[in-house]
Amino acid sequence: MSFSGARIVNGHRNQQDGTSVWPGAGSNGYSRSNIGAKLDGYFDKRELPMYKDKPYNYSSSRRRPSWQKWRFTLGLLLLLGALLYWVGIFSPTSTKAKVKDTSKGTWSWLSKPAGPRLDWDERREKVKDAFTLSWAGYEKYAWGQDQYHPTSKKGTQMTPNGMGWIIVDALDTLMIMNLTTQLKHAREWITTSLNYDQDQEVNTFETTIRMLGGLLSAHYLSTEFPDMAPLADDDQGAPGEDLYLEKATDLADRLLGAFDSESGVPYASVNLKTLKGIRSHADDGASSTAEATSLQLEFKYLAMLTGEKDYWEKVEKVMKVVDDNGEEDGLVPIFIYAHDGTFRGQNIRLGSRGDSYYEYLIKQYLQTSGEEPIYLDLWNQALTGVRKHLITYSKKSHFTILAERPNGLKSDLQPKMDHLVCFMPGTIALGATGGKTLTEAKEAGKWGKKEQSDLNLAIELTKTCWGMYKTTATGLAPEITFFEIDNPPRSEADGPSTPPADPVAADASAEWKDDYVIKHQDAHNLQRPETVETLFYMWRITGDEKYREWGWEMFTSFVNYTKLEGDAGFTSVANVLNVPPKLRDNMESFWLAETLKYFYLLFSPVDLLPLDSIVINTEAHIFPRFKLIRGLKTGWERKPRDKDGRLVVEVEKKSVEGTKQEADAETKKEEEVKTRKAEVP
């Protein structure tokens, strides 16, 4: 059936968003129809798959030599055919969901009549059931493969010998869920089959957050929490005690080649064998700002473990280069050139390409136990900039929106939120308390007007993200949501006239849904974790049970509409607006590494991995907080700034220019007076 909740519109994506109607070449790991795959290969075989940091439809625009223009017409014809495949007119890879028999077995709870609610331990077990089903399907149909296509029950590799993309990414989830048998199988594969010595170009960022992060998290949990899925192979003194750390160090040494640019900003990709950094094949060769600045937690933790300062200094230098640009109010454009460390364009957003830059500011401060206040300064400046330039409100119901400025801070506001942006409310709450509960923060005397204001912003943004789920027929959020806003947009200084109530209405006619605008090309759901990530932080920090209830409702929607019939597991959704939905043929690795992990932690006791003792990377991998030891220290300082955050050197330059202009004007006036006097008879 069709659903008429949020306003649904057709239309092409604004090219300033960095997206297009046709999904980009493997940009998120979804394996499309044969025509789609051939079209990708025809235009560019170099694109790297499974990018977390790009929206699903990401496609880079590239100019082509004139002799290739004949290909453009053919490309358009192929594009039309591929688009018809994509929307499902005759595509074999988008299928209608089959009705599942939930009357018996593990999933019988879905069909039970209303009665006593499951307690939180029982709900947590249901999440584990979803994970084990997903893992078992992967083990049966795609073991050792980097990508899993559960609808067609097959896997594919990203490199000739595989990267362990799904296995390594899920290691710490296996440990947290105490799945010893599955962990043993994964560890055996890593021991015998994982080899990063491959002549293969890989994305620097994705490989760092998923593979390096996954290995480091597995090392941390297996050594500090030996009762989590205990294995004798990694016990202290056992031959395989340092397996995860050894693999992590080998991979990190290969990734370091990406930093060998003139500026120190990492190239978008690196060859694992030659150790050569490779500029982006798109975007005029620029690296993504978020990707270049979201490697720090991983390499800093490895530096602490090994004592190798090079890891620390490489990633730290990136932060200095970025900050030395002196961007207004701490908000940075989403592309940066590796060769000179300057930004490309003026696109400002906290969605794809920008998101985790801001996330890693506050998390770097927390990772080193508050001993690097420079990152707290950066975070506070950026958050102030967000509130000044990017916060607005929906037209009717006054939902808080974290919008975009595609052409710079002086340009028009675009009322658009990627689902990726929904990491931000939880991160704001984390920054407000440092990971302590609200009660603990107040008792410690570390609570004031600013902290309360930040938490209030987090609460309102969480409502907006939750509304993305409540406004669709499936109860699953689209990849991108637009909003109806006033013209001109109201800023946070104006404030909403009436803060909205929690979006709970289930009927399609609820008035608040009119503020949400979902375009057909944005209506897919890739099993992303950002909203449940925020719910986890909000629950842990505020103690408000509603965030767990919202999470349970979300999880139930995933089970209802993404679980496949049989033993293949779960898959992503082509359109969240219709019931039953069409399904994609891909299980993202972050479904296991992040989404299900956050659901599990949301329903777990709060003493499981307390927030004030850990820091979680942008792929939900768990690292400890630590003190600056082994000679590690902050090796840079910010350039002086004025009260408005502008570089002092720029202020002085403008002052000098202004003085010179005034002097020139005065000289011109004097010359004009002399001329007039000379003309008098």
Secondary structure, DSSP 4 states (H G I P E B T S, - for coil): -B--SSEEE--PPPGGGTB-SSPPTTSSS----HHHHHHHHHH-TTPPS--SSS-TTB-------GGGHHHHHHHHHHHHHHHHHHHTSS-TTSEEPPPP--SSGGGGGGTSPS-SPPPHHHHHHHHHHHHHHHHHHHHHHHTT-SEEETTTTEEE-SSTT---HHHHHTHHHHHHTT-HHHHHHHHHHHHHH-----S-EEEHHHIIIIIIHHHHHHHHHHHH-TTSS--GGGSTTSTTTTHHHHHHHHHHHHHGGGG-SSSSPPPSEEETTT--EE--SSGGGPEEHHHHTSSHHHHHHHHHHH--HHHHHHHHHHHHHHHHT--GGG---SEE-TTT--B-S--B-SSTTTHHHHHHHHHHHHHTTT--HHHHHHHHHHHHHHHHHTEEEBTTT--EEE-BBTT-TTS--B-EEEGGGGGHHHHHHHHHHTTS-HHHHHHTT---HHHHHHHHHHHHHHHHHHHHHHTSSSS---SEEEE-B-SSPPPTTT--SSPPPP----STT-GGGGGEEEEGGG--B----HHHHHHHHHHHHH--THHHHHHHHHHHHHHHHHBPSSSS-B--BS-TTBSSPEE-S-B-HHIIIIIHHHHHHHTS-TTSS-GGGEEE-TT--EEE-----TT------PPPB-TTS-BHHHHHHHHHHHHHHHHHHHHHHHHHHHHHHHH--
